[in-house]
Amino acid sequence: MKSFAAHIIYRIICSKMKTEQYEEQWRILYATDERAALEEARKLGKNEECTFTDRYGRTVTWEMIAVKELNEVIMQHGALLFSTVKEVEPIADPVWTNHSQQPH
């Protein structure tokens, strides 16, 4: 058996209104190959769909949209499961500069 990380996306629907709320989950699963892992990820995602009533009495549904990504991972100490790079634009003139020290 091989281990895989599956990225599963759910849409959150509140009281029959489709909002733009989503949940992203990363799940570990075991399968013999990538095709079997994708099938297992789809089954797992569908099994985790749910509908419940929130504390305000609204019906909330979590609907699986897709398995966005599937990667084989080697399960060992320090194995990388997820990594992301964020690019931030530098601020031209930070608000914390000492403008107040200029002569009045």
C-alpha positions in Angstrom: 0.0 0.0 0.0 1.1 3.5 -0.7 0.1 6.7 1.1 -1.5 9.7 -0.6 -2.5 13.2 0.5 -5.9 14.2 -1.0 -7.0 17.9 -1.2 -10.8 17.8 -1.0 -13.0 20.9 -1.5 -16.5 21.4 0.0 -19.0 24.1 -0.7 -21.0 25.4 2.3 -24.7 26.0 1.6 -26.7 27.8 4.2 -30.6 27.6 4.1 -30.6 26.7 0.4 -28.6 29.8 -0.5 -25.4 29.1 -2.2 -22.8 31.3 -0.6 -19.2 31.7 -1.7 -18.0 29.7 1.4 -15.8 26.7 0.9 -13.8 24.4 3.1 -10.5 22.8 2.0 -9.3 19.6 3.7 -6.1 17.7 3.3 -6.6 14.0 4.1 -4.2 11.0 4.2 -5.3 7.8 2.7 -3.8 4.5 1.6 -4.3 2.8 -1.7 -2.4 0.5 -4.1 -2.0 3.1 -6.8 -3.0 6.6 -7.9 -6.3 5.5 -9.6 -7.4 3.6 -6.5 -6.4 6.6 -4.3 -8.5 8.9 -6.3 -11.5 6.6 -6.0 -10.9 6.4 -2.2 -10.6 10.2 -1.9 -13.9 10.6 -3.8 -15.7 8.1 -1.6 -14.2 9.7 1.6 -15.3 13.1 0.4 -18.8 12.0 -0.3 -19.1 10.2 3.0 -18.1 13.4 4.8 -20.8 15.4 3.3 -23.4 16.4 5.9 -26.4 18.6 6.6 -27.1 20.0 10.0 -29.0 22.8 11.8 -26.9 25.6 13.1 -27.5 27.4 16.4 -29.7 30.0 14.5 -32.0 27.3 13.1 -30.6 27.5 9.6 -30.0 24.3 7.6 -26.3 24.1 6.6 -25.0 21.6 4.0 -21.4 20.7 3.2 -21.3 19.5 -0.4 -18.2 17.9 -1.8 -17.2 19.7 -5.0 -14.0 17.8 -6.0 -10.8 16.2 -5.2 -8.6 19.1 -6.2 -5.2 17.4 -5.9 -3.8 14.0 -5.1 -0.1 13.4 -4.3 1.7 10.3 -3.2 3.6 11.0 0.1 6.2 8.9 1.9 5.0 8.6 5.4 8.0 9.1 7.5 9.2 11.5 10.2 9.5 15.0 8.7 7.6 14.1 5.5 6.3 17.2 3.7 2.5 17.2 3.4 1.8 20.8 2.3 3.8 23.8 1.2 2.7 27.2 -0.1 4.5 30.3 -1.3 2.8 33.7 -0.6 4.0 36.7 -2.5 3.5 40.0 -0.7 3.9 43.4 -2.4 6.2 45.7 -0.3 4.6 48.9 1.0 6.2 51.9 -0.6 6.1 54.1 2.5 5.1 52.2 5.6 2.8 54.0 8.0 5.3 53.6 10.9 7.9 55.8 9.4 8.8 58.9 11.4 6.9 61.5 9.5 6.0 63.2 12.8 9.7 64.2 13.3 9.7 66.5 10.3 9.8 70.3 11.2 6.3 71.9 11.5 
